[in-house]
Amino acid sequence: MSGEDFRALYERHVGYVVSGNMKAAIADMVQANLPTVFDGISVPRGAVNGFEIKDVRSEGDRQIGETVYDTPEGVIGLRSIWELHDGQWKAAVLENFPVPGAPA
């Protein structure tokens, strides 16, 4: 999959999050990681006022997507790290990243 193809996949995934389609967003994730992937991570949990995809890049054999979500609870910087599983890219790890102007 080219970088452009992954970007399209990542944009679709972000669209699921923004629209509140958590079933589809979770389907894009490594199912075995679901019990712990959200531990200690801030993620949008409902309405999203706005978003901006900050970066989509390849790092070794992984793909990385970074998006800032504007939610009623505040601004969230969310990085997802994607890995190939059975020939499909799946989000394996979630991390928050600092966003200038967001509350600490």
Biotite code that builds the C-alpha atoms (Angstrom):
import biotite.structure as struc

atoms = struc.array([
    struc.Atom([0.000, 0.000, 0.000], chain_id="A", res_id=1, res_name="MET", atom_name="CA", element="C"),
    struc.Atom([1.414, 3.352, -0.967], chain_id="A", res_id=2, res_name="SER", atom_name="CA", element="C"),
    struc.Atom([1.533, 6.335, 1.345], chain_id="A", res_id=3, res_name="GLY", atom_name="CA", element="C"),
    struc.Atom([-1.324, 7.881, -0.606], chain_id="A", res_id=4, res_name="GLU", atom_name="CA", element="C"),
    struc.Atom([-3.432, 4.747, -0.142], chain_id="A", res_id=5, res_name="ASP", atom_name="CA", element="C"),
    struc.Atom([-2.729, 4.719, 3.589], chain_id="A", res_id=6, res_name="PHE", atom_name="CA", element="C"),
    struc.Atom([-3.620, 8.406, 3.841], chain_id="A", res_id=7, res_name="ARG", atom_name="CA", element="C"),
    struc.Atom([-7.023, 7.656, 2.261], chain_id="A", res_id=8, res_name="ALA", atom_name="CA", element="C"),
    struc.Atom([-7.555, 4.822, 4.769], chain_id="A", res_id=9, res_name="LEU", atom_name="CA", element="C"),
    struc.Atom([-6.531, 7.079, 7.667], chain_id="A", res_id=10, res_name="TYR", atom_name="CA", element="C"),
    struc.Atom([-8.813, 9.904, 6.476], chain_id="A", res_id=11, res_name="GLU", atom_name="CA", element="C"),
    struc.Atom([-11.711, 7.426, 6.330], chain_id="A", res_id=12, res_name="ARG", atom_name="CA", element="C"),
    struc.Atom([-10.894, 6.286, 9.874], chain_id="A", res_id=13, res_name="HIS", atom_name="CA", element="C"),
    struc.Atom([-10.798, 9.871, 11.160], chain_id="A", res_id=14, res_name="VAL", atom_name="CA", element="C"),
    struc.Atom([-14.161, 10.414, 9.457], chain_id="A", res_id=15, res_name="GLY", atom_name="CA", element="C"),
    struc.Atom([-15.602, 7.531, 11.463], chain_id="A", res_id=16, res_name="TYR", atom_name="CA", element="C"),
    struc.Atom([-14.346, 9.112, 14.691], chain_id="A", res_id=17, res_name="VAL", atom_name="CA", element="C"),
    struc.Atom([-15.689, 12.567, 13.763], chain_id="A", res_id=18, res_name="VAL", atom_name="CA", element="C"),
    struc.Atom([-19.109, 11.176, 12.821], chain_id="A", res_id=19, res_name="SER", atom_name="CA", element="C"),
    struc.Atom([-19.309, 9.140, 16.029], chain_id="A", res_id=20, res_name="GLY", atom_name="CA", element="C"),
    struc.Atom([-19.265, 5.796, 14.185], chain_id="A", res_id=21, res_name="ASN", atom_name="CA", element="C"),
    struc.Atom([-17.246, 4.033, 16.873], chain_id="A", res_id=22, res_name="MET", atom_name="CA", element="C"),
    struc.Atom([-18.197, 0.579, 15.586], chain_id="A", res_id=23, res_name="LYS", atom_name="CA", element="C"),
    struc.Atom([-16.444, 1.309, 12.272], chain_id="A", res_id=24, res_name="ALA", atom_name="CA", element="C"),
    struc.Atom([-13.521, 3.073, 13.980], chain_id="A", res_id=25, res_name="ALA", atom_name="CA", element="C"),
    struc.Atom([-12.952, 0.097, 16.294], chain_id="A", res_id=26, res_name="ILE", atom_name="CA", element="C"),
    struc.Atom([-13.174, -2.295, 13.330], chain_id="A", res_id=27, res_name="ALA", atom_name="CA", element="C"),
    struc.Atom([-10.038, -0.529, 11.983], chain_id="A", res_id=28, res_name="ASP", atom_name="CA", element="C"),
    struc.Atom([-8.115, -1.521, 15.110], chain_id="A", res_id=29, res_name="MET", atom_name="CA", element="C"),
    struc.Atom([-6.142, -4.617, 16.093], chain_id="A", res_id=30, res_name="VAL", atom_name="CA", element="C"),
    struc.Atom([-8.875, -6.531, 17.906], chain_id="A", res_id=31, res_name="GLN", atom_name="CA", element="C"),
    struc.Atom([-6.453, -8.276, 20.293], chain_id="A", res_id=32, res_name="ALA", atom_name="CA", element="C"),
    struc.Atom([-5.290, -4.848, 21.543], chain_id="A", res_id=33, res_name="ASN", atom_name="CA", element="C"),
    struc.Atom([-8.769, -3.518, 22.352], chain_id="A", res_id=34, res_name="LEU", atom_name="CA", element="C"),
    struc.Atom([-8.752, -4.492, 26.048], chain_id="A", res_id=35, res_name="PRO", atom_name="CA", element="C"),
    struc.Atom([-5.853, -2.116, 26.758], chain_id="A", res_id=36, res_name="THR", atom_name="CA", element="C"),
    struc.Atom([-5.405, 0.252, 23.783], chain_id="A", res_id=37, res_name="VAL", atom_name="CA", element="C"),
    struc.Atom([-7.519, 3.005, 25.393], chain_id="A", res_id=38, res_name="PHE", atom_name="CA", element="C"),
    struc.Atom([-5.886, 2.804, 28.855], chain_id="A", res_id=39, res_name="ASP", atom_name="CA", element="C"),
    struc.Atom([-4.705, 6.250, 29.916], chain_id="A", res_id=40, res_name="GLY", atom_name="CA", element="C"),
    struc.Atom([-5.499, 7.801, 26.543], chain_id="A", res_id=41, res_name="ILE", atom_name="CA", element="C"),
    struc.Atom([-7.854, 10.711, 25.881], chain_id="A", res_id=42, res_name="SER", atom_name="CA", element="C"),
    struc.Atom([-10.003, 10.074, 22.808], chain_id="A", res_id=43, res_name="VAL", atom_name="CA", element="C"),
    struc.Atom([-13.124, 11.745, 21.416], chain_id="A", res_id=44, res_name="PRO", atom_name="CA", element="C"),
    struc.Atom([-16.120, 10.203, 23.153], chain_id="A", res_id=45, res_name="ARG", atom_name="CA", element="C"),
    struc.Atom([-18.983, 11.729, 21.250], chain_id="A", res_id=46, res_name="GLY", atom_name="CA", element="C"),
    struc.Atom([-19.495, 14.990, 19.442], chain_id="A", res_id=47, res_name="ALA", atom_name="CA", element="C"),
    struc.Atom([-16.512, 16.489, 17.650], chain_id="A", res_id=48, res_name="VAL", atom_name="CA", element="C"),
    struc.Atom([-16.675, 20.218, 16.870], chain_id="A", res_id=49, res_name="ASN", atom_name="CA", element="C"),
    struc.Atom([-13.799, 20.081, 14.427], chain_id="A", res_id=50, res_name="GLY", atom_name="CA", element="C"),
    struc.Atom([-10.592, 18.281, 13.534], chain_id="A", res_id=51, res_name="PHE", atom_name="CA", element="C"),
    struc.Atom([-7.338, 18.723, 11.677], chain_id="A", res_id=52, res_name="GLU", atom_name="CA", element="C"),
    struc.Atom([-5.147, 15.921, 10.380], chain_id="A", res_id=53, res_name="ILE", atom_name="CA", element="C"),
    struc.Atom([-1.653, 17.084, 11.301], chain_id="A", res_id=54, res_name="LYS", atom_name="CA", element="C"),
    struc.Atom([0.528, 14.323, 9.867], chain_id="A", res_id=55, res_name="ASP", atom_name="CA", element="C"),
    struc.Atom([0.417, 11.006, 8.069], chain_id="A", res_id=56, res_name="VAL", atom_name="CA", element="C"),
    struc.Atom([3.760, 9.277, 7.661], chain_id="A", res_id=57, res_name="ARG", atom_name="CA", element="C"),
    struc.Atom([5.589, 5.996, 7.384], chain_id="A", res_id=58, res_name="SER", atom_name="CA", element="C"),
    struc.Atom([8.082, 4.962, 10.075], chain_id="A", res_id=59, res_name="GLU", atom_name="CA", element="C"),
    struc.Atom([9.804, 1.702, 9.220], chain_id="A", res_id=60, res_name="GLY", atom_name="CA", element="C"),
    struc.Atom([7.151, -0.979, 8.835], chain_id="A", res_id=61, res_name="ASP", atom_name="CA", element="C"),
    struc.Atom([4.454, 1.133, 10.537], chain_id="A", res_id=62, res_name="ARG", atom_name="CA", element="C"),
    struc.Atom([2.213, 3.978, 9.460], chain_id="A", res_id=63, res_name="GLN", atom_name="CA", element="C"),
    struc.Atom([1.497, 6.902, 11.786], chain_id="A", res_id=64, res_name="ILE", atom_name="CA", element="C"),
    struc.Atom([-1.490, 9.249, 11.745], chain_id="A", res_id=65, res_name="GLY", atom_name="CA", element="C"),
    struc.Atom([-1.827, 12.333, 13.940], chain_id="A", res_id=66, res_name="GLU", atom_name="CA", element="C"),
    struc.Atom([-5.042, 14.309, 14.282], chain_id="A", res_id=67, res_name="THR", atom_name="CA", element="C"),
    struc.Atom([-6.176, 17.103, 16.571], chain_id="A", res_id=68, res_name="VAL", atom_name="CA", element="C"),
    struc.Atom([-9.831, 16.835, 17.586], chain_id="A", res_id=69, res_name="TYR", atom_name="CA", element="C"),
    struc.Atom([-11.789, 19.771, 19.019], chain_id="A", res_id=70, res_name="ASP", atom_name="CA", element="C"),
    struc.Atom([-14.323, 18.274, 21.425], chain_id="A", res_id=71, res_name="THR", atom_name="CA", element="C"),
    struc.Atom([-16.686, 19.822, 23.976], chain_id="A", res_id=72, res_name="PRO", atom_name="CA", element="C"),
    struc.Atom([-14.314, 18.493, 26.673], chain_id="A", res_id=73, res_name="GLU", atom_name="CA", element="C"),
    struc.Atom([-11.289, 20.173, 25.078], chain_id="A", res_id=74, res_name="GLY", atom_name="CA", element="C"),
    struc.Atom([-8.711, 19.719, 22.375], chain_id="A", res_id=75, res_name="VAL", atom_name="CA", element="C"),
    struc.Atom([-7.197, 16.235, 21.971], chain_id="A", res_id=76, res_name="ILE", atom_name="CA", element="C"),
    struc.Atom([-4.046, 15.386, 20.033], chain_id="A", res_id=77, res_name="GLY", atom_name="CA", element="C"),
    struc.Atom([-4.319, 11.709, 19.093], chain_id="A", res_id=78, res_name="LEU", atom_name="CA", element="C"),
    struc.Atom([-1.646, 9.635, 17.353], chain_id="A", res_id=79, res_name="ARG", atom_name="CA", element="C"),
    struc.Atom([-2.466, 6.200, 16.007], chain_id="A", res_id=80, res_name="SER", atom_name="CA", element="C"),
    struc.Atom([0.242, 3.731, 15.065], chain_id="A", res_id=81, res_name="ILE", atom_name="CA", element="C"),
    struc.Atom([-0.808, 1.260, 12.389], chain_id="A", res_id=82, res_name="TRP", atom_name="CA", element="C"),
    struc.Atom([0.626, -2.160, 11.602], chain_id="A", res_id=83, res_name="GLU", atom_name="CA", element="C"),
    struc.Atom([-0.046, -4.719, 8.901], chain_id="A", res_id=84, res_name="LEU", atom_name="CA", element="C"),
    struc.Atom([-2.198, -7.604, 10.162], chain_id="A", res_id=85, res_name="HIS", atom_name="CA", element="C"),
    struc.Atom([-3.211, -10.303, 7.682], chain_id="A", res_id=86, res_name="ASP", atom_name="CA", element="C"),
    struc.Atom([-2.471, -7.924, 4.814], chain_id="A", res_id=87, res_name="GLY", atom_name="CA", element="C"),
    struc.Atom([-4.566, -5.052, 6.208], chain_id="A", res_id=88, res_name="GLN", atom_name="CA", element="C"),
    struc.Atom([-3.466, -1.911, 8.022], chain_id="A", res_id=89, res_name="TRP", atom_name="CA", element="C"),
    struc.Atom([-4.892, -1.807, 11.545], chain_id="A", res_id=90, res_name="LYS", atom_name="CA", element="C"),
    struc.Atom([-4.421, 0.717, 14.337], chain_id="A", res_id=91, res_name="ALA", atom_name="CA", element="C"),
    struc.Atom([-2.363, -1.081, 16.988], chain_id="A", res_id=92, res_name="ALA", atom_name="CA", element="C"),
    struc.Atom([-1.368, 1.685, 19.424], chain_id="A", res_id=93, res_name="VAL", atom_name="CA", element="C"),
    struc.Atom([-2.902, 5.007, 20.462], chain_id="A", res_id=94, res_name="LEU", atom_name="CA", element="C"),
    struc.Atom([-0.975, 7.871, 22.042], chain_id="A", res_id=95, res_name="GLU", atom_name="CA", element="C"),
    struc.Atom([-1.802, 11.433, 22.939], chain_id="A", res_id=96, res_name="ASN", atom_name="CA", element="C"),
    struc.Atom([0.508, 14.206, 21.823], chain_id="A", res_id=97, res_name="PHE", atom_name="CA", element="C"),
    struc.Atom([0.695, 17.777, 23.121], chain_id="A", res_id=98, res_name="PRO", atom_name="CA", element="C"),
    struc.Atom([-1.290, 20.425, 21.285], chain_id="A", res_id=99, res_name="VAL", atom_name="CA", element="C"),
    struc.Atom([-0.287, 24.091, 21.674], chain_id="A", res_id=100, res_name="PRO", atom_name="CA", element="C"),
    struc.Atom([-2.999, 25.988, 23.491], chain_id="A", res_id=101, res_name="GLY", atom_name="CA", element="C"),
    struc.Atom([-4.673, 22.862, 24.886], chain_id="A", res_id=102, res_name="ALA", atom_name="CA", element="C"),
    struc.Atom([-5.107, 22.521, 28.649], chain_id="A", res_id=103, res_name="PRO", atom_name="CA", element="C"),
    struc.Atom([-2.434, 20.356, 30.268], chain_id="A", res_id=104, res_name="ALA", atom_name="CA", element="C"),
])
